[in-house]
């Protein structure tokens, strides 16, 4: 899997500005008369490493504080753990392989 220039795999990394360490999650709170409430989720270790990078988001269809907290954690952990991508190209020889 090497292109015409002899380059195989090309790796890239996410920008530090895309690695959020705190999230304010807005959700519909039935305990607050179905008004919007905000759940703050932070990763203290990541804040020490990268600084505080706040993201504000709406959890569409979310009606519990716990679910809002999990949504915020998912955003933080995904941004911190999925930082690398790889690109490569295949010629026609790559088309003959099937999964399984």
Biotite code that builds the C-alpha atoms (Angstrom):
import biotite.structure as struc

atoms = struc.array([
    struc.Atom([0.000, 0.000, 0.000], chain_id="A", res_id=1, res_name="UNK", atom_name="CA", element="C"),
    struc.Atom([2.400, 2.595, -1.263], chain_id="A", res_id=2, res_name="UNK", atom_name="CA", element="C"),
    struc.Atom([1.391, 5.367, -3.652], chain_id="A", res_id=3, res_name="UNK", atom_name="CA", element="C"),
    struc.Atom([3.374, 6.465, -6.708], chain_id="A", res_id=4, res_name="UNK", atom_name="CA", element="C"),
    struc.Atom([5.564, 8.721, -4.574], chain_id="A", res_id=5, res_name="UNK", atom_name="CA", element="C"),
    struc.Atom([6.547, 5.928, -2.189], chain_id="A", res_id=6, res_name="UNK", atom_name="CA", element="C"),
    struc.Atom([4.271, 7.203, 0.573], chain_id="A", res_id=7, res_name="UNK", atom_name="CA", element="C"),
    struc.Atom([2.334, 4.507, 2.422], chain_id="A", res_id=8, res_name="UNK", atom_name="CA", element="C"),
    struc.Atom([0.394, 5.608, 5.439], chain_id="A", res_id=9, res_name="UNK", atom_name="CA", element="C"),
    struc.Atom([-0.144, 9.277, 6.303], chain_id="A", res_id=10, res_name="UNK", atom_name="CA", element="C"),
    struc.Atom([-0.879, 10.035, 9.938], chain_id="A", res_id=11, res_name="UNK", atom_name="CA", element="C"),
    struc.Atom([-2.528, 13.164, 11.264], chain_id="A", res_id=12, res_name="UNK", atom_name="CA", element="C"),
    struc.Atom([-3.531, 14.307, 14.725], chain_id="A", res_id=13, res_name="UNK", atom_name="CA", element="C"),
    struc.Atom([-6.382, 16.408, 16.051], chain_id="A", res_id=14, res_name="UNK", atom_name="CA", element="C"),
    struc.Atom([-5.649, 19.991, 17.007], chain_id="A", res_id=15, res_name="UNK", atom_name="CA", element="C"),
    struc.Atom([-5.320, 20.796, 20.699], chain_id="A", res_id=16, res_name="UNK", atom_name="CA", element="C"),
    struc.Atom([-8.232, 23.241, 20.384], chain_id="A", res_id=17, res_name="UNK", atom_name="CA", element="C"),
    struc.Atom([-10.459, 20.269, 19.504], chain_id="A", res_id=18, res_name="UNK", atom_name="CA", element="C"),
    struc.Atom([-9.610, 18.437, 22.725], chain_id="A", res_id=19, res_name="UNK", atom_name="CA", element="C"),
    struc.Atom([-12.294, 19.690, 25.087], chain_id="A", res_id=20, res_name="UNK", atom_name="CA", element="C"),
    struc.Atom([-11.703, 19.242, 28.805], chain_id="A", res_id=21, res_name="UNK", atom_name="CA", element="C"),
    struc.Atom([-14.991, 20.682, 30.096], chain_id="A", res_id=22, res_name="UNK", atom_name="CA", element="C"),
    struc.Atom([-18.516, 20.579, 28.676], chain_id="A", res_id=23, res_name="UNK", atom_name="CA", element="C"),
    struc.Atom([-21.669, 22.470, 29.620], chain_id="A", res_id=24, res_name="UNK", atom_name="CA", element="C"),
    struc.Atom([-24.559, 20.229, 28.576], chain_id="A", res_id=25, res_name="UNK", atom_name="CA", element="C"),
    struc.Atom([-28.038, 21.764, 28.264], chain_id="A", res_id=26, res_name="UNK", atom_name="CA", element="C"),
    struc.Atom([-30.924, 19.344, 28.773], chain_id="A", res_id=27, res_name="UNK", atom_name="CA", element="C"),
    struc.Atom([-34.675, 19.461, 29.437], chain_id="A", res_id=28, res_name="UNK", atom_name="CA", element="C"),
    struc.Atom([-35.184, 18.986, 33.169], chain_id="A", res_id=29, res_name="UNK", atom_name="CA", element="C"),
    struc.Atom([-38.554, 17.534, 34.274], chain_id="A", res_id=30, res_name="UNK", atom_name="CA", element="C"),
    struc.Atom([-37.683, 18.416, 37.895], chain_id="A", res_id=31, res_name="UNK", atom_name="CA", element="C"),
    struc.Atom([-37.422, 22.075, 36.865], chain_id="A", res_id=32, res_name="UNK", atom_name="CA", element="C"),
    struc.Atom([-40.810, 22.363, 35.147], chain_id="A", res_id=33, res_name="UNK", atom_name="CA", element="C"),
    struc.Atom([-39.409, 21.083, 31.827], chain_id="A", res_id=34, res_name="UNK", atom_name="CA", element="C"),
    struc.Atom([-37.124, 24.087, 31.582], chain_id="A", res_id=35, res_name="UNK", atom_name="CA", element="C"),
    struc.Atom([-33.559, 23.903, 30.332], chain_id="A", res_id=36, res_name="UNK", atom_name="CA", element="C"),
    struc.Atom([-30.929, 23.034, 32.935], chain_id="A", res_id=37, res_name="UNK", atom_name="CA", element="C"),
    struc.Atom([-27.169, 22.837, 32.514], chain_id="A", res_id=38, res_name="UNK", atom_name="CA", element="C"),
    struc.Atom([-24.849, 20.053, 33.658], chain_id="A", res_id=39, res_name="UNK", atom_name="CA", element="C"),
    struc.Atom([-21.152, 20.888, 33.890], chain_id="A", res_id=40, res_name="UNK", atom_name="CA", element="C"),
    struc.Atom([-18.804, 17.979, 33.176], chain_id="A", res_id=41, res_name="UNK", atom_name="CA", element="C"),
    struc.Atom([-15.047, 18.367, 33.652], chain_id="A", res_id=42, res_name="UNK", atom_name="CA", element="C"),
    struc.Atom([-11.968, 16.138, 33.448], chain_id="A", res_id=43, res_name="UNK", atom_name="CA", element="C"),
    struc.Atom([-9.540, 17.479, 36.089], chain_id="A", res_id=44, res_name="UNK", atom_name="CA", element="C"),
    struc.Atom([-6.543, 15.496, 34.783], chain_id="A", res_id=45, res_name="UNK", atom_name="CA", element="C"),
    struc.Atom([-7.098, 16.727, 31.232], chain_id="A", res_id=46, res_name="UNK", atom_name="CA", element="C"),
    struc.Atom([-7.486, 20.304, 32.488], chain_id="A", res_id=47, res_name="UNK", atom_name="CA", element="C"),
    struc.Atom([-4.082, 20.040, 34.163], chain_id="A", res_id=48, res_name="UNK", atom_name="CA", element="C"),
    struc.Atom([-2.540, 18.676, 30.950], chain_id="A", res_id=49, res_name="UNK", atom_name="CA", element="C"),
    struc.Atom([-4.262, 20.786, 28.257], chain_id="A", res_id=50, res_name="UNK", atom_name="CA", element="C"),
    struc.Atom([-5.845, 23.669, 30.152], chain_id="A", res_id=51, res_name="UNK", atom_name="CA", element="C"),
    struc.Atom([-9.576, 24.336, 30.440], chain_id="A", res_id=52, res_name="UNK", atom_name="CA", element="C"),
    struc.Atom([-11.195, 24.151, 27.007], chain_id="A", res_id=53, res_name="UNK", atom_name="CA", element="C"),
    struc.Atom([-14.960, 24.563, 27.427], chain_id="A", res_id=54, res_name="UNK", atom_name="CA", element="C"),
    struc.Atom([-17.547, 23.330, 24.938], chain_id="A", res_id=55, res_name="UNK", atom_name="CA", element="C"),
    struc.Atom([-21.234, 24.226, 25.235], chain_id="A", res_id=56, res_name="UNK", atom_name="CA", element="C"),
    struc.Atom([-23.687, 21.720, 23.783], chain_id="A", res_id=57, res_name="UNK", atom_name="CA", element="C"),
    struc.Atom([-27.371, 20.831, 23.736], chain_id="A", res_id=58, res_name="UNK", atom_name="CA", element="C"),
    struc.Atom([-28.318, 17.220, 24.454], chain_id="A", res_id=59, res_name="UNK", atom_name="CA", element="C"),
    struc.Atom([-31.334, 16.930, 22.164], chain_id="A", res_id=60, res_name="UNK", atom_name="CA", element="C"),
    struc.Atom([-34.077, 14.753, 23.657], chain_id="A", res_id=61, res_name="UNK", atom_name="CA", element="C"),
    struc.Atom([-32.247, 14.406, 26.970], chain_id="A", res_id=62, res_name="UNK", atom_name="CA", element="C"),
    struc.Atom([-34.471, 14.612, 30.054], chain_id="A", res_id=63, res_name="UNK", atom_name="CA", element="C"),
    struc.Atom([-32.175, 13.468, 32.861], chain_id="A", res_id=64, res_name="UNK", atom_name="CA", element="C"),
    struc.Atom([-29.126, 14.900, 34.543], chain_id="A", res_id=65, res_name="UNK", atom_name="CA", element="C"),
    struc.Atom([-27.362, 11.526, 34.424], chain_id="A", res_id=66, res_name="UNK", atom_name="CA", element="C"),
    struc.Atom([-27.854, 11.201, 30.681], chain_id="A", res_id=67, res_name="UNK", atom_name="CA", element="C"),
    struc.Atom([-26.595, 14.762, 30.189], chain_id="A", res_id=68, res_name="UNK", atom_name="CA", element="C"),
    struc.Atom([-23.526, 13.939, 32.294], chain_id="A", res_id=69, res_name="UNK", atom_name="CA", element="C"),
    struc.Atom([-22.818, 10.831, 30.202], chain_id="A", res_id=70, res_name="UNK", atom_name="CA", element="C"),
    struc.Atom([-23.156, 12.847, 26.992], chain_id="A", res_id=71, res_name="UNK", atom_name="CA", element="C"),
    struc.Atom([-20.619, 15.349, 28.302], chain_id="A", res_id=72, res_name="UNK", atom_name="CA", element="C"),
    struc.Atom([-18.216, 12.594, 29.359], chain_id="A", res_id=73, res_name="UNK", atom_name="CA", element="C"),
    struc.Atom([-18.528, 10.992, 25.931], chain_id="A", res_id=74, res_name="UNK", atom_name="CA", element="C"),
    struc.Atom([-17.558, 14.271, 24.225], chain_id="A", res_id=75, res_name="UNK", atom_name="CA", element="C"),
    struc.Atom([-14.563, 14.752, 26.518], chain_id="A", res_id=76, res_name="UNK", atom_name="CA", element="C"),
    struc.Atom([-13.265, 11.174, 26.327], chain_id="A", res_id=77, res_name="UNK", atom_name="CA", element="C"),
    struc.Atom([-13.783, 10.908, 22.575], chain_id="A", res_id=78, res_name="UNK", atom_name="CA", element="C"),
    struc.Atom([-11.853, 14.108, 21.969], chain_id="A", res_id=79, res_name="UNK", atom_name="CA", element="C"),
    struc.Atom([-9.004, 13.017, 24.238], chain_id="A", res_id=80, res_name="UNK", atom_name="CA", element="C"),
    struc.Atom([-8.726, 9.397, 23.094], chain_id="A", res_id=81, res_name="UNK", atom_name="CA", element="C"),
    struc.Atom([-9.472, 9.575, 19.363], chain_id="A", res_id=82, res_name="UNK", atom_name="CA", element="C"),
    struc.Atom([-6.691, 11.950, 18.354], chain_id="A", res_id=83, res_name="UNK", atom_name="CA", element="C"),
    struc.Atom([-5.041, 10.152, 15.443], chain_id="A", res_id=84, res_name="UNK", atom_name="CA", element="C"),
    struc.Atom([-6.225, 9.269, 11.941], chain_id="A", res_id=85, res_name="UNK", atom_name="CA", element="C"),
    struc.Atom([-4.475, 7.400, 9.172], chain_id="A", res_id=86, res_name="UNK", atom_name="CA", element="C"),
    struc.Atom([-4.981, 7.821, 5.424], chain_id="A", res_id=87, res_name="UNK", atom_name="CA", element="C"),
    struc.Atom([-3.918, 5.409, 2.733], chain_id="A", res_id=88, res_name="UNK", atom_name="CA", element="C"),
    struc.Atom([-4.896, 4.499, -0.796], chain_id="A", res_id=89, res_name="UNK", atom_name="CA", element="C"),
    struc.Atom([-5.238, 1.172, -2.553], chain_id="A", res_id=90, res_name="UNK", atom_name="CA", element="C"),
    struc.Atom([-4.987, 0.316, -6.179], chain_id="A", res_id=91, res_name="UNK", atom_name="CA", element="C"),
    struc.Atom([-7.355, -2.015, -7.973], chain_id="A", res_id=92, res_name="UNK", atom_name="CA", element="C"),
    struc.Atom([-5.720, -5.000, -6.221], chain_id="A", res_id=93, res_name="UNK", atom_name="CA", element="C"),
    struc.Atom([-7.459, -3.887, -3.033], chain_id="A", res_id=94, res_name="UNK", atom_name="CA", element="C"),
    struc.Atom([-10.923, -4.376, -4.551], chain_id="A", res_id=95, res_name="UNK", atom_name="CA", element="C"),
    struc.Atom([-10.755, -8.166, -4.688], chain_id="A", res_id=96, res_name="UNK", atom_name="CA", element="C"),
    struc.Atom([-10.737, -8.625, -0.920], chain_id="A", res_id=97, res_name="UNK", atom_name="CA", element="C"),
    struc.Atom([-14.039, -9.109, 0.832], chain_id="A", res_id=98, res_name="UNK", atom_name="CA", element="C"),
    struc.Atom([-14.774, -9.022, 4.559], chain_id="A", res_id=99, res_name="UNK", atom_name="CA", element="C"),
    struc.Atom([-15.078, -12.283, 6.391], chain_id="A", res_id=100, res_name="UNK", atom_name="CA", element="C"),
])
